Amino acid sequence: MVKIEKPKAKYLNFESTKNDDVAVIIGEGEYSLDEVSWEKEKIRRIHIPVELNGNKLDWTPWPNDADKCVEVWGDDTSMWVGQKLRITHDKKKMILSPIKQEKPMIAQ
């Protein structure tokens, strides 16, 4: 008998996180070529690499999450590297909150 193993998580989402987790941004990211619908318009998503519990995951923030990060860290994602996101679970939703730090930690 061969058992099928559940694949490791690839994306930062509700299923790959626990309440009160903290993810660290490890790269500035890049925009995808595909578009998705957001509030009746098409947008391109940015893919930002993060580390969570020793695993590298792909974070594709929705505009409201990106806006929260821009408020705290600015609009240059290279300045987000080393910054942290607190993850909260509310019912079946993942809520991300940027953690304000004096100096960003350098990802290694």
C-alpha positions as CSV (number, residue, x, y, z in Angstrom):
1,M,0.0,0.0,0.0
2,V,1.2,3.5,-0.8
3,K,-0.2,6.4,1.1
4,I,-0.5,9.8,-0.6
5,E,1.1,12.5,1.4
6,K,-0.5,15.9,1.6
7,P,1.7,18.4,-0.3
8,K,3.4,21.2,1.6
9,A,1.7,24.5,1.5
10,K,2.8,26.8,-1.3
11,Y,0.8,29.9,-0.5
12,L,0.3,32.0,2.6
13,N,-3.4,31.5,3.3
14,F,-5.9,30.4,6.0
15,E,-5.0,26.7,5.6
16,S,-1.2,27.2,5.8
17,T,-1.3,29.4,8.9
18,K,-2.5,29.4,12.5
19,N,-3.9,32.1,14.6
20,D,-1.2,34.5,15.9
21,D,1.5,33.2,13.5
22,V,4.1,35.8,12.4
23,A,5.5,35.7,8.8
24,V,8.7,37.4,7.7
25,I,8.9,39.0,4.2
26,I,12.0,37.6,2.6
27,G,11.9,39.3,-0.9
28,E,10.5,42.3,-2.6
29,G,8.2,40.3,-4.9
30,E,7.2,40.6,-8.6
31,Y,3.9,41.2,-10.4
32,S,2.2,38.3,-12.2
33,L,1.1,38.5,-15.8
34,D,-2.4,37.2,-15.0
35,E,-5.2,39.4,-13.9
36,V,-7.9,38.7,-11.3
37,S,-11.1,40.5,-10.5
38,W,-11.2,42.9,-7.5
39,E,-14.2,45.0,-6.8
40,K,-15.4,45.0,-10.4
41,E,-12.0,45.7,-12.0
42,K,-9.1,43.7,-13.2
43,I,-5.9,43.9,-11.2
44,R,-2.5,42.2,-11.4
45,R,-1.3,40.5,-8.2
46,I,2.1,40.9,-6.7
47,H,3.8,37.7,-5.4
48,I,5.9,38.3,-2.3
49,P,8.0,35.5,-0.8
50,V,7.6,35.1,3.0
51,E,8.9,32.7,5.6
52,L,6.6,31.1,8.1
53,N,7.8,28.5,10.6
54,G,10.8,27.7,8.4
55,N,8.8,27.3,5.2
56,K,9.0,29.6,2.2
57,L,5.5,30.6,1.0
58,D,4.1,32.9,-1.7
59,W,2.0,35.8,-0.4
60,T,-0.3,37.4,-2.9
61,P,-1.8,40.3,-1.0
62,W,-5.2,41.7,-1.9
63,P,-5.3,45.5,-2.4
64,N,-6.6,46.1,1.1
65,D,-3.8,44.1,2.7
66,A,-1.2,45.8,0.5
67,D,-2.7,49.2,1.5
68,K,-2.2,48.4,5.2
69,C,1.5,47.5,4.5
70,V,2.0,50.7,2.5
71,E,0.7,52.8,5.4
72,V,3.2,51.2,7.7
73,W,6.3,50.5,5.5
74,G,5.8,52.7,2.4
75,D,5.2,51.8,-1.2
76,D,8.7,50.4,-2.1
77,T,8.5,46.7,-1.4
78,S,12.3,46.4,-1.2
79,M,11.8,48.2,2.1
80,W,9.4,45.5,3.2
81,V,12.1,42.8,3.2
82,G,12.7,41.7,6.8
83,Q,9.4,43.1,8.0
84,K,6.8,41.0,9.8
85,L,3.1,40.3,9.4
86,R,0.9,39.1,12.3
87,I,-1.7,36.6,11.2
88,T,-5.1,36.4,12.9
89,H,-7.8,33.9,12.1
90,D,-11.4,35.1,12.3
91,K,-13.9,32.4,11.4
92,K,-12.6,31.2,8.0
93,K,-10.7,34.4,7.1
94,M,-7.0,35.2,7.5
95,I,-6.4,38.8,8.6
96,L,-2.9,40.2,8.2
97,S,-1.5,43.1,10.2
98,P,1.9,44.6,9.4
99,I,4.1,44.9,12.5
100,K,5.8,48.3,12.8
101,Q,9.5,48.0,13.7
102,E,12.1,50.7,14.1
103,K,14.6,48.9,11.8
104,P,13.7,46.1,9.5
105,M,15.3,42.7,10.2
106,I,17.5,41.6,7.3
107,A,16.4,38.3,5.8
108,Q,19.2,35.8,5.4
